[in-house]
């Protein structure tokens, strides 16, 4: 007997004309898979363009997008739960206590994270996978806390922040290892950052819809996202863990040793001269740190301030949404502008945009209100993104390739510590709007005033070297 075979294009009918039972189901399956498959192919084309697929940068862009989506899902889950349901003074006390308990070890260990990555570089993929996997577990822990109000809510939520910042430190060390040919670090970091911002914007409404089903559902989704991130971390190219051709960087301002030659000790044994990152990078890092302090400060201060005193005529949720959207829009715009200008004259860019933040903070303090708070959040987000890309450009320009990966890891560790400091200030400050905005202006003002002269001097010296 001849075998019965299915002919393609017959609408699910066999060769003898009989209807197949699974024809309609397969058709429905294809219809459902088609949009997602097309979207996946589009995302892959975008993230892997211009050699990013071959170098492995495309996978890092996708991983960073997963990271941003998972973080925002957890944020949505916590935004309207018991996290802010207790009286403000009690909530501030709890957050301050758990910030100290959870963040203090991270703050104390942060100075050794950079050197640890230098000495044990072969664990970068494992470190990123661990940060993802830990957040998957923490998301499940939070599912019980958001409903029952368990005491584990606060340490678990703040542990998520620690994991997120730890991932950020390692990711900064990974980017230089995955640069495609003729790609600058600024362009690569711009793509990675934009990928995270797009994913964050897409995941936020999804999280809001899931929250309508139940407060636990955004956390279930976050768990699934971070599990995918764990797998994706381990799938990064093996060269991420390679330390070939790398040395440790020293964050010190000694330009004479910036490009020092190989030296020999009295025993005539070759050793690499101790390299520093130079004055331009240290000044750029200092002013970027002041902006990270501002970021942590605004997050915690405005979270409690807007809970007690929402923006005029708005609910607490809408008030926080306005500030969040303003900051996110500013950050995205700063990233886009940074990729466009390619961080030409990075010192002058930093000086200019940080000055705008100081002015915006002063105006918000003098004319405190919904509009000025939103403006400050937007300008701060714009300046932080553009300043960080400018710092990346200075590291690529002034730091030898042998120590560049180490310099990225250590600089990012410093910025994460600055964020912790800003959060502590935001929790401890009285909930007075104009006072908080004045403190915000002062934080960035001090960073700007102490570095502007050095940055402009470095910009002039760099211009002279270019002309020479």
Order of alpha helices (4+ residues) and beta strands (2+ residues): alpha-alpha-alpha-alpha-alpha-alpha-alpha-alpha-alpha-beta-beta-alpha-alpha-alpha-alpha-alpha-alpha-alpha
